[in-house]
Amino acid sequence: MLYDKVCQRDVLWSAYEQVRANKGAPGIDRRTFEVIEGEIGLGSFLDEIRTRLVNRRYKPLPVRRVYIPKADGAQRPLGIPVIADRVVQAAVKLVIEPVFEASFKDFSYGFRPRKSAQQALREVYKWLNFKCHWVVDADLKAYFDTIPHDKLLLSVRSKVIDRSVVKLIAMWLKAGVMEDMRVRLETTGTPQGGVISPLLANLYLHWLDHTWEKKAFAKRPYDAHIVRYADDFVILCNERPEFYLEQAKKVLDRLGLTLNAQKTRIVNAKEETFDFLGHRFAAQPSKRTGKPKTYYYPTPKAMKSVKKKIRDVVRTGQHWNLPALIKEKVNPILRGWGNYFKTGNSRKHFLSIANYTTWTLCIMLRKKHKKRAKGWRDHPPSWFYDYHGLFKLYSLSGTGDESSRYARPMPL
């Protein structure tokens, strides 16, 4: 039985290590990792969880509701379970994920082992080069908050026959949300912030992938291709994009999901750009050769976001020693952002962010030491790179040659 595997000590230990590595805030009990390891003892903590699971006395607590700001000014709701519940969710995920993975489709890339956003971007790049220039740029309205619990549990039961594991998932869905000291029960949604939520979200949208493959839309004569990363997906085809949008909408309607009418649009990539996973795609003639070519690079929104992060850490780190500020605060931002965007045509964008970083640091030093001059001569870019170890962001970008980015040239 799968439930027996969830209760094993080694599985719970591995689950705790995964949760610990992700760090994260405490739930409504305010119990942190430091309290668990220092005061309670990790062995006692895991033994208590295992005892409750074995004796069928485990009951999850409501998740703590917090909000994080989005770039457009709106707020994204997160639900943070207590650490004990996160450990049990991680244990269940370890056990059932291989069962789900066996049926997931190759064109689904989000939150899956050995799959990445970069692979999804490359797939979009490939189909644009194969003349699939009509793009359905789809956006689901509040996907994680609108998944119907009853239909989601039916999806789980279609793959998992162990009733005890299904009961655990049902309890997490029905645990409720604590906000303003009140617990509110939900009938839809799987809280963003839960360890198992991405897997459940993938499972539910798998029905869209399954329908697409069953109807052979990706094969001749249709030649329409879905590339999906969790709830973000695009459809690429060389004709009749309205038909494929309608087909996708029929599946989503049956699932009880809604497309965001304001953000879902049909684009001809040869005439207009579109954004996917923080990248902007454009199919246009090469400035060098004049031949059709596909480009993708960071969106203005992504550029603005990383600039704000750099500006914030520099402003709040004026009292830090400069090498420590660069090493511990600035470099991780540059390295993480650069590694995500390095596969695209991002060289000019990387140079822009690198220049913005040295400019921001220069302004900070001028204010800190109360200098009237701007400081360009005292602190040129090479000074930050050679003497203080500032990460060379532009060293990550490709040369512009496709073989250097992809190891083999992509056909047009």
Backbone torsions as a table, in degrees:
resi	resn	phi	psi	omega
1	MET	NA	145.5	179.6
2	LEU	-67.3	-35.4	-177.8
3	TYR	-61.3	-38.2	178.3
4	ASP	-61.1	-37.4	178.7
5	LYS	-68.0	-36.7	177.4
6	VAL	-60.1	-35.0	-176.1
7	CYS	-81.9	-6.3	-177.8
8	GLN	-68.0	144.0	-177.4
9	ARG	-62.0	-42.3	-177.8
10	ASP	-66.7	-34.1	177.7
11	VAL	-68.2	-44.9	178.1
12	LEU	-63.4	-37.7	177.9
13	TRP	-64.3	-45.7	177.8
14	SER	-63.0	-38.1	178.6
15	ALA	-63.0	-43.2	179.2
16	TYR	-63.0	-41.4	-179.7
17	GLU	-62.0	-38.0	177.4
18	GLN	-66.1	-45.2	-179.8
19	VAL	-64.1	-41.6	-180.0
20	ARG	-63.1	-40.0	-179.4
21	ALA	-64.9	-31.2	179.1
22	ASN	-79.3	-8.5	-179.7
23	LYS	58.3	-123.1	179.4
24	GLY	92.6	159.0	-177.0
25	ALA	-82.8	160.3	176.5
26	PRO	-74.0	164.2	178.0
27	GLY	-88.0	-153.0	-174.1
28	ILE	-69.8	-17.6	178.1
29	ASP	-83.9	-5.1	178.4
30	ARG	59.5	20.2	-179.8
31	ARG	-85.8	117.6	-177.0
32	THR	-94.9	171.9	176.3
33	PHE	-63.7	-36.0	179.9
34	GLU	-64.6	-39.3	178.2
35	VAL	-66.4	-42.8	-179.3
36	ILE	-62.5	-46.7	-174.9
37	GLU	-80.5	-30.8	-175.5
38	GLY	-92.5	-38.0	-174.4
39	GLU	-103.5	-45.4	-177.1
40	ILE	-83.1	-42.6	-174.3
41	GLY	97.2	126.4	-174.7
42	LEU	-62.9	-40.4	179.4
43	GLY	-61.1	-45.2	178.7
44	SER	-64.3	-39.8	-179.4
45	PHE	-61.6	-47.1	-178.9
46	LEU	-71.9	-34.1	177.0
47	ASP	-64.3	-38.2	178.6
48	GLU	-64.1	-43.1	178.0
49	ILE	-62.0	-45.8	-177.6
50	ARG	-63.5	-40.2	179.9
51	THR	-62.1	-43.3	179.8
52	ARG	-65.7	-37.4	178.8
53	LEU	-68.5	-46.2	-178.2
54	VAL	-63.1	-39.9	-178.8
55	ASN	-84.9	4.2	179.0
56	ARG	60.0	35.4	178.6
57	ARG	-111.7	10.6	-179.8
58	TYR	-74.7	132.0	176.4
59	LYS	-142.9	120.9	-177.4
60	PRO	-72.2	153.2	175.6
61	LEU	-89.6	158.8	175.3
62	PRO	-60.7	152.7	178.8
63	VAL	-82.7	153.0	178.4
64	ARG	-89.7	124.9	-178.3
65	ARG	-84.6	125.0	172.1
66	VAL	-133.0	161.1	-179.4
67	TYR	-124.5	137.9	174.6
68	ILE	-117.9	139.6	-176.7
69	PRO	-71.5	142.5	175.0
70	LYS	-99.7	165.0	-176.0
71	ALA	-63.5	-28.7	-177.7
72	ASP	-86.1	7.2	178.7
73	GLY	95.6	-16.4	177.4
74	ALA	-75.7	175.7	179.7
75	GLN	-121.1	137.8	179.4
76	ARG	-99.5	121.7	-179.6
77	PRO	-77.5	133.2	174.2
78	LEU	-117.9	145.8	174.3
79	GLY	-116.1	116.7	-174.8
80	ILE	-104.7	108.8	175.9
81	PRO	-72.6	160.9	173.4
82	VAL	-65.9	160.5	-174.2
83	ILE	-61.9	-37.7	179.5
84	ALA	-60.3	-42.5	178.7
85	ASP	-68.1	-35.1	178.0
86	ARG	-64.9	-37.0	178.4
87	VAL	-64.7	-44.7	179.8
88	VAL	-66.2	-39.6	177.0
89	GLN	-61.6	-42.0	179.0
90	ALA	-64.9	-36.7	178.2
91	ALA	-65.5	-43.8	177.4
92	VAL	-62.9	-41.5	179.0
93	LYS	-60.8	-42.8	178.3
94	LEU	-58.3	-35.5	-174.7
95	VAL	-82.8	-41.7	-172.2
96	ILE	-95.7	-17.0	-177.4
97	GLU	-57.9	-42.8	177.7
98	PRO	-59.8	-31.3	178.6
99	VAL	-65.1	-44.1	179.7
100	PHE	-72.1	-39.4	-176.5
101	GLU	-59.4	-29.7	-178.3
102	ALA	-61.8	-25.5	-177.2
103	SER	-108.9	-11.9	179.6
104	PHE	-64.5	149.6	-175.0
105	LYS	-88.8	157.5	-177.4
106	ASP	-66.9	-23.6	-177.6
107	PHE	-91.5	13.0	171.2
108	SER	-104.1	122.7	-169.7
109	TYR	-118.7	-12.9	-170.3
110	GLY	-81.1	130.3	172.2
111	PHE	53.4	46.7	179.3
112	ARG	-126.9	149.4	176.9
113	PRO	-60.9	136.8	177.1
114	ARG	60.3	22.5	173.2
115	LYS	-124.3	151.0	-176.8
116	SER	-148.4	165.3	175.7
117	ALA	-63.9	-35.2	-179.9
118	GLN	-62.5	-35.8	177.0
119	GLN	-67.0	-38.8	177.2
120	ALA	-64.2	-41.2	179.0
121	LEU	-63.7	-40.8	179.7
122	ARG	-65.9	-34.2	178.2
123	GLU	-66.0	-42.3	175.7
124	VAL	-61.2	-45.4	178.5
125	TYR	-56.8	-41.9	-179.3
126	LYS	-63.2	-48.2	-176.1
127	TRP	-70.6	-30.5	173.6
128	LEU	-64.2	-38.2	177.1
129	ASN	-70.1	-22.5	176.3
130	PHE	-90.3	24.9	172.2
131	LYS	72.1	15.4	174.0
132	CYS	-86.3	74.3	-171.0
133	HIS	-86.8	-14.7	175.0
134	TRP	-83.0	126.7	-173.0
135	VAL	-126.3	127.2	169.3
136	VAL	-94.4	106.1	-179.8
137	ASP	-91.1	97.1	-170.2
138	ALA	-96.5	149.2	176.6
139	ASP	-142.3	122.5	178.6
140	LEU	-86.6	138.8	-176.6
141	LYS	-83.7	112.9	176.3
142	ALA	47.5	54.7	-172.6
143	TYR	-56.6	-54.8	-175.2
144	PHE	-61.4	-25.3	-177.3
145	ASP	-91.2	-7.6	-173.4
146	THR	-119.0	5.2	178.5
147	ILE	-66.8	119.2	179.5
148	PRO	-66.7	129.6	-176.8
149	HIS	-61.8	-41.0	-175.7
150	ASP	-65.2	-43.5	179.6
151	LYS	-70.9	-33.9	177.5
152	LEU	-65.1	-42.2	179.3
153	LEU	-67.1	-32.8	173.7
154	LEU	-63.6	-38.1	177.0
155	SER	-64.2	-40.5	178.7
156	VAL	-63.8	-44.7	-178.3
157	ARG	-65.4	-23.5	178.5
158	SER	-68.8	-18.2	-179.8
159	LYS	-116.5	-29.0	-174.8
160	VAL	-115.7	118.8	-178.5
161	ILE	-97.1	-8.9	179.3
162	ASP	-75.0	110.3	-175.2
163	ARG	-64.5	-30.7	-178.8
164	SER	-66.3	-38.8	177.8
165	VAL	-69.1	-41.9	177.5
166	VAL	-61.8	-38.1	178.7
167	LYS	-63.3	-39.3	176.8
168	LEU	-59.4	-46.4	-179.9
169	ILE	-63.2	-40.5	178.4
170	ALA	-62.8	-38.9	179.1
171	MET	-64.4	-39.5	178.6
172	TRP	-65.2	-38.8	-179.9
173	LEU	-67.1	-31.8	-175.3
174	LYS	-100.2	7.0	-176.3
175	ALA	-67.3	-26.4	177.8
176	GLY	92.4	174.0	-177.1
177	VAL	-125.8	130.9	176.2
178	MET	-97.9	121.2	179.1
179	GLU	-144.8	130.1	-177.5
180	ASP	56.1	42.2	175.8
181	MET	65.1	18.1	177.7
182	ARG	-128.3	141.5	179.5
183	VAL	-95.7	126.0	179.2
184	ARG	-115.9	124.9	178.5
185	LEU	-83.1	141.8	-177.7
186	GLU	-116.0	147.2	174.9
187	THR	-108.8	-7.1	176.9
188	THR	-135.4	158.7	171.7
189	GLY	93.9	150.4	171.2
190	THR	-125.1	120.2	-167.1
191	PRO	-62.7	128.9	172.3
192	GLN	-67.4	126.6	-174.5
193	GLY	123.3	-22.4	175.1
194	GLY	-77.5	144.0	-177.0
195	VAL	-62.7	-37.9	-173.9
196	ILE	-90.3	-8.5	-176.1
197	SER	-58.9	-45.4	178.9
198	PRO	-59.7	-38.2	179.1
199	LEU	-65.7	-43.7	178.7
200	LEU	-65.0	-39.2	178.6
201	ALA	-64.6	-39.8	176.3
202	ASN	-63.7	-42.3	-179.3
203	LEU	-61.1	-41.2	-175.9
204	TYR	-69.2	-42.1	178.7
205	LEU	-78.5	-4.6	175.1
206	HIS	-59.5	-27.6	-179.8
207	TRP	-64.8	-30.7	173.8
208	LEU	-66.5	-45.8	177.7
209	ASP	-61.0	-43.6	-178.5
210	HIS	-61.5	-43.5	179.8
211	THR	-64.5	-40.4	-179.1
212	TRP	-62.1	-41.6	-179.9
213	GLU	-73.8	-37.6	-179.5
214	LYS	-63.0	-37.8	179.5
215	LYS	-86.3	-0.3	175.5
216	ALA	57.8	36.7	180.0
217	PHE	-65.8	-25.4	-178.6
218	ALA	-80.4	-6.6	-177.5
219	LYS	-106.5	174.0	176.3
220	ARG	-66.1	144.9	3.2
221	PRO	-90.0	2.6	-173.8
222	TYR	-74.5	-54.8	179.0
223	ASP	57.7	49.0	177.6
224	ALA	-120.4	127.8	-168.1
225	HIS	-123.7	128.2	173.6
226	ILE	-93.1	136.7	168.4
227	VAL	-124.1	117.1	-172.1
228	ARG	-123.9	135.0	172.3
229	TYR	-126.3	97.4	-174.2
230	ALA	57.5	-119.8	-177.0
231	ASP	-92.7	0.5	175.8
232	ASP	-96.3	125.0	177.0
233	PHE	-148.6	154.3	174.1
234	VAL	-128.9	152.6	174.5
235	ILE	-116.9	125.9	-178.9
236	LEU	-115.6	129.0	-177.9
237	CYS	-149.7	169.8	178.7
238	ASN	-104.1	-1.3	176.2
239	GLU	-167.1	163.4	175.1
240	ARG	53.6	50.1	179.0
241	PRO	-63.6	-30.8	179.1
242	GLU	-62.0	-37.2	179.6
243	PHE	-64.1	-44.6	-177.4
244	TYR	-71.8	-32.9	173.8
245	LEU	-63.1	-41.3	179.2
246	GLU	-65.8	-39.5	177.7
247	GLN	-62.9	-42.4	177.8
248	ALA	-65.9	-39.0	-179.4
249	LYS	-64.1	-36.6	178.5
250	LYS	-61.6	-43.5	178.8
251	VAL	-64.8	-45.1	-178.0
252	LEU	-65.0	-35.3	176.9
253	ASP	-62.7	-41.4	178.6
254	ARG	-66.1	-29.5	178.9
255	LEU	-82.4	-6.0	-179.1
256	GLY	80.0	23.3	-178.8
257	LEU	-109.9	158.1	-175.1
258	THR	-128.5	134.0	172.5
259	LEU	-78.6	140.0	176.3
260	ASN	-76.0	107.9	-174.1
261	ALA	-63.3	-30.5	-177.9
262	GLN	-75.1	-29.7	-175.8
263	LYS	-103.6	-18.9	178.1
264	THR	-80.9	128.4	-176.4
265	ARG	-150.6	161.9	176.2
266	ILE	-107.4	129.3	-173.0
267	VAL	-128.5	138.7	166.7
268	ASN	-94.9	108.6	-172.0
269	ALA	-63.6	-19.6	178.0
270	LYS	-75.3	-18.3	-177.1
271	GLU	-115.4	-20.2	-173.6
272	GLU	-148.1	146.2	178.9
273	THR	-84.2	161.7	172.0
274	PHE	-144.7	157.3	-175.5
275	ASP	-110.6	141.6	177.2
276	PHE	-151.7	125.1	177.9
277	LEU	52.9	44.4	175.8
278	GLY	80.1	2.4	-179.8
279	HIS	-114.6	147.5	175.1
280	ARG	-104.5	127.4	-179.0
281	PHE	-103.6	140.3	176.2
282	ALA	-145.3	134.3	174.9
283	ALA	-112.4	106.9	-174.1
284	GLN	-149.8	166.0	-179.8
285	PRO	-64.4	142.7	176.2
286	SER	-68.0	136.1	178.0
287	LYS	-68.4	-22.5	-177.9
288	ARG	-87.5	-45.2	-174.6
289	THR	-110.4	-18.9	-176.9
290	GLY	82.6	-4.5	-179.7
291	LYS	-81.5	152.4	178.4
292	PRO	-60.7	138.9	-176.3
293	LYS	-152.0	147.3	178.3
294	THR	-101.9	133.8	178.3
295	TYR	-124.1	148.3	166.6
296	TYR	-147.9	144.9	-169.5
297	TYR	-159.2	168.6	-177.3
298	PRO	-60.1	140.0	177.2
299	THR	-71.7	158.1	173.6
300	PRO	-55.0	-34.3	177.8
301	LYS	-63.6	-41.5	178.3
302	ALA	-67.6	-37.7	177.5
303	MET	-64.6	-45.2	-180.0
304	LYS	-62.9	-38.7	-178.1
305	SER	-65.2	-46.0	-177.9
306	VAL	-70.3	-32.9	175.9
307	LYS	-63.7	-39.7	179.1
308	LYS	-65.1	-40.4	178.7
309	LYS	-62.1	-44.5	179.5
310	ILE	-64.1	-45.2	-179.8
311	ARG	-60.5	-41.5	-177.7
312	ASP	-66.9	-44.4	-177.6
313	VAL	-70.4	-32.4	178.4
314	VAL	-71.3	-41.1	-179.9
315	ARG	-64.9	-40.7	-178.4
316	THR	-84.7	-4.9	-177.4
317	GLY	-111.6	23.8	-177.5
318	GLN	-63.4	-29.8	-178.7
319	HIS	-82.2	-5.6	179.8
320	TRP	-77.4	155.1	167.4
321	ASN	-65.9	135.4	-172.0
322	LEU	-57.5	-48.5	178.5
323	PRO	-60.1	-37.0	179.1
324	ALA	-68.7	-40.4	178.5
325	LEU	-60.7	-44.6	-179.7
326	ILE	-66.4	-45.5	-175.7
327	LYS	-68.6	-43.7	-171.0
328	GLU	-94.3	-22.7	-175.7
329	LYS	-115.1	-51.1	-172.8
330	VAL	-79.0	-48.6	-176.2
331	ASN	-58.8	-42.5	178.0
332	PRO	-59.7	-34.9	178.0
333	ILE	-66.4	-48.0	-178.8
334	LEU	-64.1	-43.2	-177.0
335	ARG	-66.7	-45.1	-179.9
336	GLY	-64.8	-45.8	179.7
337	TRP	-64.7	-42.2	-178.2
338	GLY	-66.4	-40.4	179.9
339	ASN	-66.0	-29.2	178.4
340	TYR	-73.2	-39.0	-172.9
341	PHE	-100.3	4.1	-171.1
342	LYS	-71.0	-18.7	-177.0
343	THR	-79.8	-13.3	-177.8
344	GLY	-90.2	-170.0	176.8
345	ASN	-87.7	70.4	-165.5
346	SER	-111.1	8.7	-171.8
347	ARG	-58.3	-47.7	-179.5
348	LYS	-64.6	-35.6	179.6
349	HIS	-69.2	-38.2	177.5
350	PHE	-64.9	-41.7	177.5
351	LEU	-62.1	-39.0	178.8
352	SER	-62.6	-45.4	179.7
353	ILE	-68.2	-38.3	177.7
354	ALA	-61.6	-44.4	178.2
355	ASN	-64.7	-39.5	179.0
356	TYR	-63.6	-36.6	-179.2
357	THR	-66.0	-48.2	-180.0
358	THR	-65.8	-35.2	177.6
359	TRP	-64.7	-43.5	179.8
360	THR	-64.9	-42.3	177.6
361	LEU	-64.5	-37.9	178.9
362	CYS	-63.5	-44.7	178.5
363	ILE	-62.2	-41.6	178.8
364	MET	-61.1	-43.6	180.0
365	LEU	-66.7	-37.1	178.4
366	ARG	-62.4	-44.2	179.6
367	LYS	-70.3	-38.8	-177.5
368	LYS	-63.7	-40.8	-177.4
369	HIS	-100.7	7.9	174.0
370	LYS	54.1	50.6	177.4
371	LYS	-95.3	142.4	179.9
372	ARG	-80.6	-34.7	178.5
373	ALA	-71.8	160.5	-178.9
374	LYS	-72.4	-24.8	174.2
375	GLY	93.4	9.0	-177.7
376	TRP	-63.5	-36.4	-178.5
377	ARG	-74.7	-38.7	179.5
378	ASP	-71.5	-34.2	-174.6
379	HIS	-129.8	67.5	175.4
380	PRO	-69.4	165.3	-179.5
381	PRO	-52.8	-40.8	-178.7
382	SER	-60.1	-28.5	179.7
383	TRP	-64.6	-41.2	179.1
384	PHE	-70.1	-39.0	-176.9
385	TYR	-75.2	-45.6	-172.4
386	ASP	-80.4	-34.3	-172.8
387	TYR	-106.7	-19.2	-175.4
388	HIS	-125.0	5.0	171.1
389	GLY	71.7	26.7	176.6
390	LEU	-61.9	133.6	-177.3
391	PHE	-65.6	130.9	-179.8
392	LYS	-83.8	90.7	-175.2
393	LEU	-59.2	-41.8	-175.5
394	TYR	-67.8	-13.1	177.1
395	SER	-69.7	-17.5	-179.7
396	LEU	-81.5	-24.6	-172.0
397	SER	-74.7	149.5	177.5
398	GLY	-71.2	168.4	-178.3
399	THR	-81.5	-6.5	-173.3
400	GLY	103.7	-17.1	177.6
401	ASP	-83.5	126.4	-175.3
402	GLU	-61.6	-33.5	-178.7
403	SER	-65.4	-29.0	179.1
404	SER	-76.2	-24.5	-179.4
405	ARG	-91.1	-34.3	-169.9
406	TYR	-118.2	-2.2	-179.4
407	ALA	73.8	-14.1	172.6
408	ARG	-153.0	146.4	-177.6
409	PRO	-67.7	143.3	177.1
410	MET	-92.7	135.7	-178.0
411	PRO	-71.7	152.3	175.3
412	LEU	-90.1	NA	NA
